[in-house]
Amino acid sequence: MKLASLNQGRDGVLVVVSRDLRRAVQVPAVAATLQAALDNWALCKPKLEAVYQRLNDGLEMAAFDFEQSACHSPLPRAYHWADGSAYVNHVELVRKARGAEMPESFWHDPLMYQGGADSFIPPHSPIQMADEAWGIDLEAEIAVITDDVPMGTTTAEAAAHIQLLMLVNDVSLRNLIPGELAKGFGFYQSKPSSSFSPVAITPDELGDAWKDGKVHRPLVSHINGALFGQPDAGVDMTFNFPTLVAHAAKTRPLGCGTIIGSGTVSNYDRSAGSSCLAEKRMLEIIESGESKTPFLAFGDRVRIEMFDNSGHSLFGAIDQVVEKYGV
């Protein structure tokens, strides 16, 4: 099943989207918003699935042409957004470039931070920043949306709580990060609003690509129309999504609609490229002693997408231009 939120009102308007992303239909009789559907997921899910089947069969008379540009992030705002760092090789690389050893605990205890969830950026809206000197970077990731997760849920139990998946652009301000981390209290200004793919999908839509709690497909990023990276999200993922969900729920329950991110998708095989500029810059430092690739500038365009084996877009595309705020 594929779901989206039209960019209308603070919480959007829920629509069911056809498998080929060409048609959609509103479902006010089931739920007005995606959060409302998640609040009553056991009741709403089978009703939404029935609409999805009729839509794919061409039987929904109220269906209309689906436009990704008309969408907000599937959850325009959320009660809880936490981002992990499941690709530990990426963390290892970043630390190596600055000559810092990586603690052994990073291999068995996930890193995670809680981000701002009150104002996500629509997937086709600009990334507005006040200053290029902040070091504007993309981070192409995958995220899951959960139902209610009890505190103390185990990794084995967590898999059943994953209801939907999305793509993420976890925008980062690289030149602000060191100063914030030096204070010993984590990210805040260096992690502005994130963006999510136009469409959220149930895991079964991935077929065999969803296994072991991971998405086994390349995550494709372009910058200004040029291919930047396509690492396989199922390769070198140290902590799968059930592990990340269980980690987040260790000391608190997670409410339905909680979003848990994977962190920057990264492979040891660097031939597939990267999912963020910081990684590419670190590789340049390791190779030549200095970085050559600049961070994003005003006017740059970022596109993040994932395709099935036939080349069809699974989630739609995050497609954004970086703009100067207030102009």
N, C-alpha and C positions, 0 to 999 in steps of 0.2 A: 504494500500500500504506500502511496505517496501523498503527502500533505504539504500545504503551503499556507501562508498568511498574506492576504492582500494588504497593501500599505494604506490602510484606512483606520483611523483612530489609534489610540495608544497601544492596543493589544492586537491590532489587525483583525481581519475577517477570515475565518477558516475556510479553505477550499480543499476539496479532494482533486488530485491531479492525475491524469491518465499516465500509464506506464511510459508512453513515448513523449510525455511532457507537452503535448499539443493541445489538450482540452482540459477544462476544469469545471467544477460545479460547486456552488455554495451549498452549505448544509445547515441552515439555521434550525431545522427541526431536530438536529442531533446535537450541535454545539455551535455557539457563535464564534468562539476563539479556540485556538489549539490548547491553551491552558485550561479552558473549561472542559475540553474533551479529556485531557489528562487527569483532571480532578475527578472524573467519573469514567476512567478508562475501561474498566471491566464491562460497563454498560455501553459505552460509546464505541469501543473498538469494533465489535461485530457489526454494528450499524454502519460505521464508516467503511468497513470492508465490503459490505453489500453494495454500497454506493459505488465504490471503486470497481467492483466487478461489472456493474451495469454501465459505468462510464467507459470501461475498456471494451465492452460489447457494443457500444454505440447506442445504448438504450436510454441515456439520460437526456431528456428533451430540453432541460434547462442549461445544458452545458454550453460553454463559451470558449473562444480561443484563449489559451493560456499564454500570458506574457510575463516572462521572468522579471522584466523591468518594473512591473506593477507590484512586485512583492516586497515585503519587509523580510527580515530574518524570520524563520518559522515561529520562533518565540521572540517578538519584538522587545520584550523585557522578561526577565526571569527572576524567580525567587533566589536562585542559587546558580552560580557559574564558577566552576573550579577547573583549573587547567593543570594537567600533569606534565611530566617530562619522561615519557615512556621510552624514548629512543636514547638510551644512555650513551651510545657512541657519539651522539651529537654533543652531549654535556662534556664528555671526555675530550672531544676535539676542542671545544671552546676553552676549556681549562688548560689544555696542553699549549695552546697558542699564547697564553699569557704566563706560561711557566709554572702553573699551579697543579699540584697533584690532586687527583680525585679520590675522595674517601671511599674505602671499600664498601661502606654501607650503601652507597648509591646504587649498587648492583642488586640489592635485595629489599630496599626500603624506598618507595617512590617519592620523588620530589613533587610538590603540588602547591599552588598558590590559589587564593580566592580572588577572583577579579570582579570588576564592577559589572552589574547585570541590569542596571536600570535604563540603559540607553544604547542598545546595540545599533549598528549602522546597517541600513538596508543593503542587500548584496549588490545592487547596481547604483548606489549613491556614492558620492565622493568621500574620500578620506580627507577630512579637513584638519589641518594642523597650522599652528601659528608661526612655526619656525623650522626651516629645513635643517638647521644646526642641531636639532634634537636627535638626528640620526634615525629617520623614519624607515622602518623595515616591515616587510610582510613576514608572516609565519603561517605556512600552509599546514593545516592539521585536519584531523577527523575528531568528531565529538559524538557522544551518545546522550540521549535524553532518557531519564529513568521515570518509573512510577515511584510510589512511596517505598523507601528503603529503610528497614528498621536499623537502629543502632546495633553495631556488632555483627552485621551481616557478613558471612564468610565469602571468600572468593567463589566457592562452588555455588552458593546461594545467589550471588550477585548477578549471575548471567541471566536469570529469569526476570530481573528487574530492568533490563535494558529493552526499551520499547522502540526507540527511533534513533537514527543516525543522521548526521549532517556533516558538511565540510565547514572549515573555519579559516578565517584570516585573523589571527591573533596579532593585531597591529602592535608593534613594539617600538619604543623610542630608545635606541641603543645607547646614545650618548648621555642619557639621564640615568640609565640603569646602574652604572658603577657607584655613583654618589649615593643613590638610594640604598643599595645593598650594603655600602660601607657603614650606614647607620645601624645595621643589624635588625631592621624591622620590616624588610621585604619591599615588594613593588607597590607603587601607587601611581605617581605621576608618569612613570615610564611605561605604564600599561593602560593606554586609553581604551575607548570603546572598540570591541571586536565586531566582526561581521560573520554571518553564517550563510550557507548556500540557500538559494530560493526555496528548495524543496528538502523536506525531511522524509526519510524512507524507513520502513520497517526492515529488520535484518533479512527477512526471507527474500526481499527484492534482490539481494546480492547473490543468491544461489550458493554455489560452492565457494564463492569468494569470501563468504562469512564463515569462518571456522576458527576454532581455538580462541574465540573472543577477539579476533582480529579481522581487519578488512584486507584481503589479499588482492589488491589492485594498485596500479601506479596512481599517484596523486600528481597531477600535471599543473605546473605553474608557468605562466608566461609573463614577461615584463616588456612592455611596449611592443607586443606582438612577437617577440623572440622567445623561443623555448628556454626556460631557465632551469627547470628540473622536473623529473618524473620518477622519483624514488618509489619503490613498492612499499606500501604501508604495512604489509604483512611480514616484511623481512626486517630483522634486527629490532623488532619491537620487544624490548626487555620485559615490560609489564603490559599484559593484555587489558582489555577494558573491564572485565569482571574484577581483576586485581585493583585497578584504579578506583572502581566504585566501592569496593570493600575498604580500601584505604581511606576514602573520604568519609565512610560511614562508621569508622572505628569508634569515634567518641560522640557521634550525634546521629540522629535520624536524618535522612534526606527526603525532602518533600517532593511530591510528583512534579515533574517539570524541571528537576535538577539537571544541569548540563555539565558533563565531565569531558574535558578535552584530552587529547593524546599528547600534546606537545608537538614540536616541530618534527615532521616525518623526515627520517634520515636513514641512509644506508651506508654501510662500510664501503660498498662498491661505489666510489665517487663518480663513476662514469655516467650514472643516472642523473647527475646534477644535484642541486640542493633545493630546499624548501624555504630558505630564508637567506638574505644577503649576508648576515653575520657569519653563517657557516662558510660561505664562499670566501669571504674576507679572511677568515681564520686559516683556510686552506692556503690562501695566497701568502699569508704571513709565515706559515710553516715552510712553504716552498722557497720563498724569495726574501723573507724578512720584512716585507711590507705589504699592505693591502692596496689593491689597485681599483677594485670595484666600489663605486660610490653607493651610498644609501639612496633611497628614493628622493626625487626632487619634485617640485610642483610641476604638474603636467604629465608625470609618468602614469602609465596604466598598468594595473595588475589584474591578472585573470587566473583563477584557480578552479579546476574542474576534474572530474573523474569519469572514466568511460567504462562500459562493459566490453566484453570480448568482440562485439560487433561494431564498436565505435560509437555507441549511443550514450549520450550524457545521462548519468544516473541521478544526479542531484541538481542539475542545472549548474550555472556558472556564477561564481563571485567575480564580478567585473567592475573595477573601480578605478577612478582617476584620483590622484593626489592633488588637492587644492589648498591654497592659502586660506586660512580661516578669516572670515570677516571681510573678504573682498567681494 
